[in-house]
Amino acid sequence: MFVRSAAAPPTGEDALLPVLPALAPLLPGGALRRGTAVSVAGDTALLLALAAGSVAAGDWAAAIGLPDLGLAAAAGYGLDLHRLLLADDPGPHWPEVVSALAGAVGVILLRPTGPVAPQLAARLTAVLRRGGCALLVAGPWPGAGLRLSVRSGRWFGLGHGYGQLRGRQVEIAAEGRGTATRLRTARLWLPDEHGTARPVESGSRPLDAPLDVPFAPPLDARFGAPFGAAPGASSESASEDPPAAPLGLPGSRSAPAPLHRPAPGPAAAAVAVV
């Protein structure tokens, strides 16, 4: 019931799959092209974000060989889970699964079980062209028209033993063949505080540790600049005081006051602060 008519491969604007606005500057024409393979190195979040735009536009997607795919993260990027088919563990039969789904969905997310032979990649690319499907591969792919990779990344939100992850800034590079020969780079939140992708605006305040936390010593110089420092700042700009010992232990800079101090008396023989 999901199989589309593959009598005539899509052409012109019909051959393009929309992507999230934050990712458009990285792609030739600002979109994915049906019938092509894109290699995505080292980051499943980028794989999900690339597929989200086409699913939001009404296409279906399939994830093959990705049993650890985070469905909550996929939904955060805008990928409608009602339009996502899962083949978690196809084993050595993943090429057959790709061939079967290429005519049924607009985009396939794939992690092959091993190195892909050039002959197999060429045969599957022909299947993708006939079905009008784009293939997003987690890893290398022979003959990929476009290669994307996360060059660097940094999480924000954690302080010195407290807080929660609120967002990650990454630098993404894209290069390939034909119109994608020119190297393109972009700095993005992937994800931002809302779980989606958006550009890093110049001069914007990073997602720092929660403001209501009273104790925020700098990180040890061995771990780089403190969270919230401007990109490129070195650890030398941070305070040169030695790192604080854990709260409540000898040598700590400060210790939290107990929530309740019992009145003196026989009942309060000992008070333990955890």
C-alpha positions as semicolon CSV with decimal commas, in nm:
position;residue;x (nm);y (nm);z (nm)
1;M;0,000;0,000;0,000
2;F;0,301;0,230;0,037
3;V;0,456;0,161;-0,305
4;R;0,458;0,459;-0,540
5;S;0,447;0,445;-0,917
6;A;0,805;0,437;-1,049
7;A;0,716;0,450;-1,420
8;A;0,882;0,790;-1,467
9;P;1,165;0,908;-1,239
10;P;1,096;1,255;-1,094
11;T;1,257;1,549;-1,273
12;G;1,299;1,922;-1,213
13;E;1,163;2,045;-0,880
14;D;1,002;1,706;-0,822
15;A;1,352;1,558;-0,802
16;L;1,432;1,766;-0,491
17;L;1,354;1,682;-0,131
18;P;1,325;1,976;0,113
19;V;1,544;1,992;0,422
20;L;1,529;2,196;0,741
21;P;1,617;2,563;0,676
22;A;1,927;2,537;0,897
23;L;2,074;2,267;0,669
24;A;1,982;2,421;0,332
25;P;2,308;2,627;0,294
26;L;2,509;2,302;0,307
27;L;2,336;2,141;0,008
28;P;2,349;2,232;-0,364
29;G;2,015;2,391;-0,444
30;G;1,931;2,390;-0,073
31;A;1,772;2,043;-0,092
32;L;1,841;1,670;-0,120
33;R;1,824;1,522;-0,469
34;R;1,622;1,207;-0,527
35;G;1,813;0,912;-0,665
36;T;2,142;1,007;-0,498
37;A;2,340;0,885;-0,197
38;V;2,471;1,113;0,078
39;S;2,745;1,000;0,314
40;V;2,711;1,129;0,672
41;A;3,016;1,071;0,891
42;G;3,008;1,027;1,265
43;D;2,676;1,178;1,374
44;T;2,331;1,020;1,385
45;A;2,173;1,354;1,481
46;L;2,277;1,501;1,146
47;L;2,130;1,197;0,973
48;L;1,794;1,254;1,144
49;A;1,794;1,628;1,077
50;L;1,859;1,570;0,706
51;A;1,557;1,341;0,677
52;A;1,318;1,557;0,880
53;G;1,242;1,813;0,610
54;S;1,119;1,567;0,349
55;V;0,901;1,381;0,602
56;A;0,749;1,711;0,716
57;A;0,664;1,779;0,349
58;G;0,466;1,454;0,328
59;D;0,717;1,188;0,226
60;W;0,780;0,862;0,410
61;A;1,119;0,760;0,550
62;A;1,278;0,427;0,641
63;A;1,562;0,354;0,885
64;I;1,758;0,036;0,805
65;G;2,026;-0,112;1,032
66;L;1,984;0,154;1,303
67;P;1,852;-0,034;1,609
68;D;1,982;0,236;1,847
69;L;1,806;0,519;1,664
70;G;1,664;0,769;1,913
71;L;1,298;0,808;1,823
72;A;1,246;1,092;2,071
73;A;1,538;1,279;1,911
74;A;1,392;1,210;1,565
75;A;1,060;1,359;1,671
76;G;1,243;1,661;1,813
77;Y;1,392;1,738;1,471
78;G;1,041;1,724;1,323
79;L;1,046;1,372;1,182
80;D;0,689;1,238;1,199
81;L;0,716;0,893;1,355
82;H;0,390;0,790;1,189
83;R;0,576;0,816;0,856
84;L;0,888;0,626;0,962
85;L;0,943;0,258;0,876
86;L;1,199;0,063;1,082
87;A;1,410;-0,236;0,980
88;D;1,637;-0,252;1,283
89;D;1,846;-0,559;1,204
90;P;1,833;-0,673;0,842
91;G;2,174;-0,841;0,873
92;P;2,345;-0,925;0,544
93;H;2,014;-0,875;0,358
94;W;2,019;-0,496;0,392
95;P;2,072;-0,444;0,014
96;E;1,750;-0,633;-0,056
97;V;1,565;-0,423;0,204
98;V;1,696;-0,101;0,045
99;S;1,585;-0,221;-0,299
100;A;1,238;-0,310;-0,170
101;L;1,182;0,024;0,004
102;A;1,340;0,253;-0,257
103;G;1,011;0,268;-0,444
104;A;0,800;0,314;-0,132
105;V;0,963;0,602;0,060
106;G;1,125;0,933;-0,020
107;V;1,435;0,894;0,196
108;I;1,620;0,597;0,347
109;L;1,853;0,617;0,647
110;L;2,103;0,331;0,632
111;R;2,389;0,186;0,831
112;P;2,544;-0,101;0,631
113;T;2,678;-0,399;0,822
114;G;3,023;-0,360;0,669
115;P;3,222;-0,206;0,383
116;V;3,020;-0,158;0,065
117;A;3,165;-0,279;-0,265
118;P;3,160;-0,019;-0,547
119;Q;2,964;-0,259;-0,771
120;L;2,691;-0,298;-0,508
121;A;2,678;0,078;-0,446
122;A;2,638;0,145;-0,820
123;R;2,359;-0,112;-0,849
124;L;2,168;0,032;-0,553
125;T;2,213;0,387;-0,682
126;A;2,040;0,280;-1,004
127;V;1,754;0,141;-0,794
128;L;1,732;0,472;-0,604
129;R;1,710;0,667;-0,931
130;R;1,425;0,451;-1,058
131;G;1,237;0,479;-0,730
132;G;1,305;0,850;-0,676
133;C;1,451;0,794;-0,332
134;A;1,741;0,964;-0,152
135;L;1,979;0,750;0,053
136;L;2,143;0,888;0,370
137;V;2,425;0,657;0,478
138;A;2,583;0,657;0,823
139;G;2,942;0,613;0,706
140;P;3,128;0,601;0,375
141;W;2,954;0,516;0,049
142;P;3,134;0,460;-0,284
143;G;3,032;0,722;-0,537
144;A;2,837;0,938;-0,290
145;G;2,733;1,263;-0,451
146;L;2,771;1,451;-0,124
147;R;2,969;1,392;0,196
148;L;2,877;1,563;0,522
149;S;3,071;1,543;0,846
150;V;3,066;1,703;1,190
151;R;3,407;1,862;1,236
152;S;3,365;1,965;1,597
153;G;3,095;1,975;1,861
154;R;3,042;2,113;2,209
155;W;2,757;2,054;2,454
156;F;2,621;2,329;2,679
157;G;2,420;2,321;2,999
158;L;2,631;2,123;3,246
159;G;2,813;2,300;3,526
160;H;3,057;2,159;3,782
161;G;2,861;1,847;3,868
162;Y;2,509;1,981;3,815
163;G;2,266;2,088;3,543
164;Q;2,147;1,911;3,229
165;L;2,244;1,908;2,863
166;R;2,050;2,184;2,687
167;G;2,209;2,211;2,343
168;R;2,511;2,135;2,125
169;Q;2,698;2,360;1,885
170;V;2,860;2,185;1,588
171;E;3,056;2,281;1,279
172;I;2,945;2,086;0,973
173;A;3,139;2,052;0,647
174;A;2,990;1,942;0,315
175;E;3,166;1,858;-0,010
176;G;3,113;1,624;-0,301
177;R;3,103;1,602;-0,677
178;G;2,965;1,819;-0,954
179;T;2,781;2,119;-0,812
180;A;2,885;2,011;-0,461
181;T;3,261;2,036;-0,526
182;R;3,296;2,363;-0,335
183;L;3,346;2,309;0,037
184;R;3,057;2,446;0,243
185;T;3,060;2,489;0,620
186;A;2,801;2,596;0,875
187;R;2,778;2,633;1,253
188;L;2,454;2,498;1,393
189;W;2,276;2,410;1,712
190;L;2,225;2,035;1,671
191;P;2,011;2,012;1,876
192;D;1,912;2,344;2,031
193;E;1,719;2,380;2,356
194;H;1,400;2,274;2,178
195;G;1,553;1,959;2,026
196;T;1,572;2,082;1,666
197;A;1,840;2,233;1,438
198;R;1,902;2,602;1,388
199;P;2,197;2,825;1,287
200;V;2,431;2,970;1,547
201;E;2,373;3,343;1,535
202;S;2,681;3,561;1,576
203;G;2,690;3,726;1,915
204;S;2,420;3,501;2,058
205;R;2,448;3,395;2,421
206;P;2,534;3,026;2,452
207;L;2,313;2,787;2,644
208;D;2,500;2,815;2,971
209;A;2,443;2,639;3,302
210;P;2,115;2,720;3,485
211;L;2,124;3,076;3,618
212;D;1,978;2,982;3,959
213;V;2,278;2,765;4,052
214;P;2,486;2,964;4,308
215;F;2,811;2,771;4,272
216;A;2,981;2,767;3,932
217;P;3,358;2,723;3,954
218;P;3,558;2,705;3,630
219;L;3,655;2,371;3,485
220;D;3,997;2,225;3,540
221;A;4,242;2,366;3,286
222;R;4,294;2,014;3,155
223;F;3,937;2,014;3,022
224;G;3,951;2,343;2,831
225;A;3,759;2,667;2,871
226;P;3,459;2,683;3,105
227;F;3,113;2,620;2,967
228;G;2,965;2,938;2,830
229;A;3,300;3,081;2,716
230;A;3,311;3,236;2,372
231;P;3,407;2,994;2,090
232;G;3,783;2,978;2,056
233;A;3,852;3,092;2,411
234;S;4,141;2,907;2,571
235;S;4,155;2,762;2,917
236;E;4,417;3,026;3,008
237;S;4,140;3,288;3,020
238;A;3,962;3,103;3,300
239;S;4,035;3,150;3,667
240;E;4,372;3,012;3,771
241;D;4,243;2,890;4,106
242;P;4,275;2,515;4,155
243;P;3,959;2,314;4,084
244;A;3,721;2,285;4,371
245;A;3,687;1,966;4,565
246;P;3,343;1,809;4,571
247;L;3,090;1,985;4,789
248;G;3,079;1,866;5,149
249;L;3,434;1,726;5,146
250;P;3,743;1,877;5,310
251;G;3,898;2,141;5,087
252;S;3,576;2,244;4,915
253;R;3,529;2,616;4,848
254;S;3,178;2,616;4,985
255;A;2,922;2,372;5,117
256;P;2,545;2,394;5,095
257;A;2,359;2,478;5,414
258;P;2,146;2,189;5,543
259;L;1,779;2,220;5,461
260;H;1,684;2,173;5,831
261;R;1,897;2,221;6,139
262;P;1,748;2,031;6,435
263;A;1,727;2,207;6,769
264;P;1,995;2,111;7,025
265;G;1,893;1,829;7,249
266;P;1,929;1,459;7,312
267;A;1,737;1,376;6,996
268;A;2,000;1,542;6,778
269;A;2,303;1,336;6,869
270;A;2,451;1,346;6,518
271;V;2,372;1,523;6,193
272;A;2,487;1,380;5,861
273;V;2,515;1,611;5,562
274;V;2,502;1,428;5,226
